[in-house]
């Protein structure tokens, strides 16, 4: 499923462009969407030749005007946007949208071209994510509906008022739980970052960390408790040692083997992770799954 960008996410009026606060808010909103789509390689952006002609045609519209490219931030926006576009045909007529959009940008013809694109998606019965500009944000649980006289069905896309809304459609286990040693470091770290953003408000890590080869081998073929593994590790890395000991991690030092262990799942499974801690760096040594919680002692 691809995304469609509502026109006010891409275009801004000349008056607003020359208002520094409005320009900065517009650029930040657009770049945040492109950044998170790029970071997690979420999907493509539906685009048409007609929209492209309006984008670079006369009259030019910010931030796609040639002179805007003197700003490195806008160069980045251009690169990230075009790298994700995917062509779709344009329907010969527009569709309807409820509620109607607020059109504040320089060339309102862009709104008609956008509605021709969505009309094509209605014909294709193609569902999509709908990324909304600042002027057209909806209240929670509200939605847009697209419809026409020539098709019996409506499209009600998944609404994204802000870039952080993408997190609602991402799953760390499905996308990043590693299944091989070779992909472990990049994928597992991305999964941890996603869990940190979704469940821990983006809290900073208090410790550096690394994973032993034994830990990687003990994890990659697991089919249970995968989400709990991610969550427990993020909780450990974002908590003080005292907080870890007093939480459901039940962090404890095993003096006999000079290792720490923390609980991943509660009884009766009581799965655990062993690790060492030195110079503010956690070295994760091994995961002990169901029926293995007394192993390694």
N, C-alpha and C positions, 0 to 999 in steps of 0.2 A: 504494500500500500504506500503510495507516494503522497507528497504534500502539495498543497496549493497555497501560495502566498496572496493574501488579500492585498489589493493595490496600495492601501495606505501604509502597508508595511514596507513597500518598495519605493513609493513616491511621496514627495513632500512639496508643499506650496513654496513659492519664492519668498513670501513674507515670513513663513516659519523657518525657512532655510537661513535667513539672515538674522534670525533671533537665536543667539548662541545657545540658550538653555533648551529651546525646542529642537534645534538641530542636533545637539548632543544627545538628547533623550531619544530622538528618532534613530540616530546612528547606533546608539548602544542597544536599543531594542532589536534592530535588524541584525547587528553583529552577534548578539547573544544567541539568536535562533541559529544562525549559520555555524557558530562555534560548537554548540552542543550537537547539532546534526553531524558536523564533521568529526567531533571527538568520538562519538559512538557509532558513526557510519550508519545512521538510522534509515534514511530513504533518499529518494530523488525528489526533485521539484518539477511538477508539471509546468510546461512552458510552450508557447506557440510562436510561430513566425510573426504573427500580427502584433503580439505583445513586444517581441523583440524590436520590431520596426518602430513602435511607439517609444520604446526605451531609448533608442539612440537617434530617433528622427527629430524633426523640427515641429513644434518647439521642443528643445531639450529640457529634461527634467532632472533636478537634483535627486540623488547624488550620482547620476549617470552622465552628467554633463562632462565634456572633455576636460575642461579646466579643473574639475573636482579631483581629477587623478593626481594632482600635485600633492594631495594629502595621502600619506602612506596608509592611514586607516581605511580610506575609501578604496585604495588599491587592493587591500586585503579583502574588503567586502566584495569587490568585483570578482576576485579570484575564487573565493569560496562559493559565491553564488553560481558562477558559470560552471564550476566543476561538478555541480549537483543537478543541473537542469536536464530534463528529459523531454523530448519533443512530443507534442500531441497535436492532432489536427484541430482546426477551428470549425465549430459548427457555424452554419450560415446565419443563424439568428441567435439572439440572446435568450437566456432563461430568466426566470424571476427569482428573487431572493426575499425572504422574510425573516427578521425585519430588514428593511432597506439599509444599505450602507451609507455612512456619512462620507461624502466625497469632498476632500479639501485640497487635493493636489492640482497641479497646474493644468493637466490635460485630462478632462473628464472622459474622453474617448477611451482611456485605459480601462474604465469601469465596464464599458460595453465589451471590450475585448476579453476581459476577465470573465464576464458572464457567458461569452461564446465558448471559452475554454471549459467552463463548468457544464455548459449544455452538452458539449462533446462527452464529458465524463458521465452525464446522465444517460446518454445514448449507449455508452459502453458499460453502464451499470458498475462503474469503477468507484469504489469508496476511497476517501482520502482524508488526510489530516489537514485541518484548515488553520493556518497561522494568521493571527489577527494583528492589525496595526493598532497604534495607540488610540486612535479616534473611535474604533469600533469594538473595543473590549466588551464582553458580555459578563453579566453577573453569573455567579456559580450556578451550574445546572441549566442555564439558558443555552439555546442553540440557534443556529441558522438552518433554514430549510431552503433548498433549491428545487424548483419545479418548473414545468412548462406544459403547454397545451398538447404537445405531440407525444408525450410519454406519460404513462399512467402512474409511474412511481416517482417519489421524491428522493432526494439525497439529503441526509442529515449527517454531515461530516463530524469527525472528532475535533473538538475545538481546543486550540492552544492560544490562550490569551497572553501568555508569557513563555519565554524559553524554558523556564523551570518546569512548565507543564509537561515537557517531553519526558520527564522522569516517570510520569504515571504510565507511560507506555514502554518502559524499559524493564528488563528482568535480568538481574546479575547472573543468576544460575543459567538461564537459557542462553545468554549471549557470551558469558565469559568464564564459566566453569571449565577448567582445562581438562583435556582428555589425553594429553601427551606431555612428556617432559619438555619437548622442544618449544611448545607454545605456553608453557606454564607461566614464566615470569611476566610476559606482557599481558596475557589474558587475566591471570589471577589478580594482578595489581589493578587492572581496569575494573574488575568486579568489586574489589575492595573500595575503590574510589566511588563507584556508583552506589554501593550500600551506604557509604559515609554520607553522601549527598542526600539520599532518600531518607535514611533512618536516623542520622546523627546530625542533621542540620549543617553539614559541611564542617564539623569540628576539626580542628587541626590535630595531626598526629603528635603525640608527646614523645614518641620513640622512633628511631630508625629501625629498619627491620630487614631480614633476609630469610630465605627458606633453604634448608638443607636438601640434598638430593633424596635423603630418606623420607623427609616430609613430603616432597613432591610425589614420590612413589606411593606413599601411604594415602594420598588424596585422589590421584587422577582417575582411579577406576571406581570411586564411590558413587553409589546411586541413591543413597539416603543421607539426610542431614546436611545436604550441600549448602542450603541457605544458612543454616545454623553455623556452619564453619565460617562462612564469610562474616556473619554478624558477630560471632565471638571474637574473631581476630580484630575487627574494627573496634569493638568495645575495649579490648585490651590496649590497643594502640592509642586510643583517645582518652583513656582513663589514667589517673595516678595509680601507683601500686596499692595505696590504701583503698582506693575506690574499687579496684579489681578484687581485693581480698574480701570486701564487704558486699560484693554484688553476687549475682547468680553465677559468676565465673568461678567462685570459690577458689580463688588463686592461692596456691600454697607452695612452700619450698620443701623439696624432698632432700633432706640432708644426706641420706645414704648415698644417693647417686648425684648429688649436687646439681639438680635440675629443678625447674619450676614446672608446675602443671596447672592447667585451668580447665574448667568444665565447659564443654560445648553444648551438650544436652543434659537435661536433668534425669533423675531416676525414673524408670528402671534402666534406661539405656546407659546413662552416665558416660557418654563419649567424652574424650579428653584430648588435649593437645599438650605436649611437653615442649619446653623451650628453655633457653638460657638468656640471662640479661646481664649485659656488661657495657659500661660506658654509654648508657642511654640507648643501647641497641638491642633489640630482641632478635634472637636467632631461633626460629621455629624448627624443632628437631623432628617431630613425628606426630601424626594423628592416630589415635587409638579409637577404633569404631566400636560398634555393638559387640559385647562379649569380650572386649580387649582392654577394659579400663584398668585391670590390675597388671597387665603386661608392662614390661619395662621398669618395674619396681625392684 
